[in-house]
Amino acid sequence: MVKPLDPGIYIVATPIGNLGDVSARAVAVLGGVAAVACEDTRVTGKLLHHLGLKQKLIRYDDHASEATRDHLLGIAATAPLALVSDAGTPLISDPGYQLVVAARALGIPVTSIPGPSAAIVALTLAGLPSDRFLFAGFLPSKDKARREVLAELASIKATLVFYETAPRLAASLTAIGEELPLRTVAVARELTKKFEECRSGSPADLIAHYAAHPPKGEIVLLVAPPGEIVVSEADGEALLKTALLSLKPSQAAAEVARQTGLDRKALYARALELK
């Protein structure tokens, strides 16, 4: 006999593509809750139908009202409530943060049922350093804001992980190529599905490839840490000369060091010679 679930919120990770990735625990929890809060009732409805379940669905997305959140909290206070996103782990660039914060403040139990996450799957495929990484969600859609974020993250010695959409991929790759030159970039898409792909190279290489082969599906974009690529003296000097057109030697050296991981003191000495 299966023990009934206690009241509270159950954060349930769902497949990002292959339905075979749903865990037995996720199925058991989804089948034992009073209702399921989800981004899109049509998407989650298809998953529940596949699993042979017919739980009540309540729409809860980034535009949900405070009244909807209060309604969900009311359910969770006396009965088990599942929270899912359209795919993957809720709260990871998906709705749920405010609901969990409010539940914890009210003393409502919160349990997480782990499972698929596109960011983690992409990181394991990309062939980039995985001992340290920074997940930064979606890059801004506006070019200026996008570049500001990339500049802010440029010096972090970890693989950068972003979510992206197919229509914005070229713009993001262009910005990465200009703000983080000489970094290896990986594009992971259609993860766990039939046409899964993880392609790596320079931003220019990837821009050219996807111009000829327009991408579809959800995308994870990964950028290597600074210094992960061996930069030739010629490449370093070329960047230094460009930087010196608008910056003082000390500033130019610091900027090229930030972008490439090359030694700042050596760059500064060379900048003085070139100036």
C-alpha positions in Angstrom: 0.0 0.0 0.0 1.4 3.4 -1.0 1.6 5.9 1.8 -0.5 9.1 1.1 1.6 12.2 0.6 1.7 14.8 3.4 0.5 18.3 2.7 3.0 20.7 1.1 4.6 21.6 -2.2 6.3 19.0 -4.2 8.7 20.4 -6.9 8.8 17.8 -9.6 11.4 17.7 -12.4 9.9 16.4 -15.7 11.5 15.3 -19.0 13.2 17.9 -21.2 12.5 15.8 -24.3 12.7 12.0 -23.9 9.7 10.9 -21.8 11.7 7.9 -20.7 13.6 10.2 -18.4 10.7 10.7 -16.0 11.6 9.0 -12.6 9.5 6.5 -10.8 9.4 8.8 -7.8 8.1 11.7 -10.0 5.3 9.5 -11.4 4.4 8.4 -7.9 4.3 12.0 -6.6 2.3 13.3 -9.5 -0.2 10.5 -9.1 -0.6 11.3 -5.4 -1.1 15.0 -5.3 -4.4 16.9 -5.1 -3.4 19.2 -8.0 -0.6 20.1 -10.3 0.6 23.8 -10.7 2.1 24.1 -14.2 3.2 26.6 -16.8 0.9 25.3 -19.6 -1.9 23.0 -18.9 -1.7 21.6 -22.4 1.9 20.6 -22.1 1.5 19.1 -18.7 -1.8 17.5 -19.7 0.0 15.6 -22.4 2.6 14.3 -19.9 0.0 13.2 -17.4 -2.0 11.5 -20.2 1.2 9.6 -21.2 1.6 8.6 -17.5 -2.0 7.5 -17.2 -2.8 10.2 -14.7 -5.7 12.7 -14.4 -4.8 15.2 -11.7 -6.3 18.6 -11.6 -4.2 21.2 -13.4 -3.8 24.8 -12.3 -2.0 27.3 -14.5 0.9 29.0 -12.8 3.4 31.0 -14.8 5.5 34.2 -14.6 2.3 36.2 -15.2 0.3 34.5 -12.5 -1.5 36.8 -10.1 -1.0 37.0 -6.3 -4.4 35.6 -5.9 -3.4 32.5 -7.9 -0.3 32.1 -5.7 -2.4 32.4 -2.6 -4.9 29.8 -3.9 -2.0 27.4 -4.5 -0.6 28.1 -1.0 -4.1 27.4 0.4 -4.1 24.0 -1.3 -0.6 23.1 -0.2 -1.4 24.0 3.5 -3.9 21.1 3.7 -3.0 18.8 0.8 -0.1 17.8 -1.5 0.5 20.1 -4.4 2.9 19.4 -7.3 4.8 22.2 -9.1 6.1 21.5 -12.5 7.4 23.5 -15.5 6.9 22.7 -19.1 10.2 20.7 -19.1 13.1 20.1 -16.7 13.5 21.4 -13.1 11.1 24.1 -11.9 12.6 27.4 -10.7 15.7 27.0 -13.0 14.7 29.9 -15.3 11.2 28.8 -14.8 8.3 29.9 -12.5 8.1 28.9 -8.9 10.6 31.0 -6.9 8.0 33.3 -5.4 5.7 30.4 -4.6 8.5 28.5 -2.7 9.6 31.7 -0.9 6.0 32.3 0.3 5.5 28.6 1.3 8.7 28.6 3.4 7.6 31.8 5.1 4.3 30.2 6.0 5.9 27.0 7.2 4.4 25.0 4.4 6.7 22.0 3.7 8.6 22.0 0.4 10.1 18.9 -1.1 12.1 18.6 -4.4 12.0 15.5 -6.5 15.2 15.8 -8.6 15.4 14.9 -12.3 16.3 16.3 -15.7 17.9 19.8 -16.2 18.9 21.0 -19.6 21.8 23.1 -18.1 23.4 20.0 -16.5 22.8 17.8 -19.5 24.5 20.3 -21.8 27.4 20.7 -19.4 28.1 17.0 -19.5 28.1 17.0 -23.3 30.0 20.1 -24.2 33.6 19.1 -23.4 34.2 22.3 -21.4 35.5 22.4 -17.8 32.7 21.2 -15.5 34.4 21.5 -12.1 33.2 25.1 -11.9 30.3 26.6 -13.8 28.0 29.5 -13.5 24.4 29.2 -14.7 23.2 32.7 -15.7 19.8 32.0 -17.2 18.7 33.8 -20.4 20.9 36.6 -21.8 19.0 39.8 -22.2 17.2 40.4 -25.5 18.5 43.9 -26.0 22.0 44.1 -27.4 23.4 46.7 -25.0 22.1 44.8 -21.9 23.4 41.5 -23.4 26.9 42.9 -23.8 26.8 44.4 -20.3 26.0 41.0 -18.8 28.8 39.3 -20.8 31.3 42.0 -19.7 30.3 41.5 -16.1 30.8 37.8 -16.3 34.0 37.9 -18.5 36.5 37.5 -15.6 34.8 34.6 -13.9 37.0 31.5 -14.0 34.2 29.1 -14.7 32.3 27.8 -17.7 29.3 30.1 -18.3 26.0 28.4 -19.0 23.0 30.3 -20.6 19.6 29.4 -22.0 18.8 30.8 -25.4 16.1 30.7 -28.1 16.8 29.8 -31.7 15.8 33.2 -33.1 18.3 35.0 -30.8 21.2 32.6 -31.1 23.1 34.5 -33.8 22.9 37.8 -31.9 24.1 36.1 -28.7 27.0 34.4 -30.5 28.0 37.7 -32.1 28.0 39.5 -28.8 30.1 36.6 -27.2 32.6 36.8 -30.1 33.1 40.6 -29.5 33.0 40.6 -25.7 34.7 37.3 -25.0 37.0 36.8 -28.0 39.0 33.6 -28.4 36.7 31.6 -26.1 35.4 28.2 -27.1 31.6 28.2 -27.3 29.3 25.2 -27.3 25.7 25.1 -28.6 23.6 22.2 -27.2 20.1 21.8 -28.6 17.2 19.3 -28.8 18.7 17.6 -25.8 17.5 14.0 -25.1 15.5 14.1 -28.4 16.1 12.3 -31.7 18.1 15.2 -33.3 20.2 16.0 -30.2 23.2 18.1 -31.1 26.2 19.6 -29.2 28.5 21.6 -31.4 31.5 23.6 -30.3 33.9 26.0 -31.8 34.6 29.7 -32.1 31.6 32.1 -32.1 32.4 32.9 -35.8 32.4 29.2 -36.7 29.1 28.6 -35.0 27.5 31.7 -36.5 28.5 30.5 -40.0 27.2 27.0 -39.3 23.8 28.1 -38.0 23.4 30.7 -40.8 23.5 27.7 -43.2 21.6 25.4 -40.9 18.9 27.5 -39.0 18.5 26.0 -35.5 15.3 24.8 -34.0 14.3 23.9 -30.4 15.5 25.0 -27.0 19.2 25.9 -26.7 21.8 25.8 -24.0 24.8 28.1 -24.8 28.1 27.4 -23.0 31.2 29.6 -22.9 34.7 28.3 -21.8 36.4 30.1 -18.9 39.1 32.6 -19.6 42.5 31.1 -20.4 41.1 27.8 -21.5 42.3 28.4 -25.1 46.0 28.7 -25.9 46.3 32.2 -27.4 49.2 32.8 -29.6 51.5 35.8 -29.2 50.3 37.1 -32.5 46.6 36.9 -31.4 47.4 38.6 -28.1 49.3 41.4 -29.7 46.6 42.0 -32.2 44.0 42.3 -29.4 46.4 44.6 -27.5 46.9 46.9 -30.6 43.2 47.2 -31.0 42.6 48.0 -27.3 45.4 50.6 -27.4 43.4 52.6 -30.0 41.0 53.7 -27.2 42.6 52.7 -23.9 45.6 53.6 -21.9 48.4 50.9 -21.8 47.4 49.8 -18.3 43.7 49.6 -19.2 44.4 47.8 -22.5 46.6 45.2 -20.8 43.9 44.6 -18.2 41.2 44.3 -20.8 43.1 41.8 -23.0 44.1 39.8 -19.9 40.4 39.7 -18.9 39.4 38.5 -22.3 42.1 35.9 -22.8 43.6 34.9 -19.5 47.1 36.0 -20.7 49.4 37.5 -18.1 48.5 41.1 -17.4 52.0 42.3 -16.5 53.5 40.9 -19.7 50.8 42.5 -21.7 51.4 45.8 -19.9 55.1 45.7 -20.7 54.3 45.0 -24.4 51.6 47.8 -24.4 54.2 50.3 -23.3 56.5 49.2 -26.1 53.7 49.5 -28.7 52.6 52.9 -27.4 
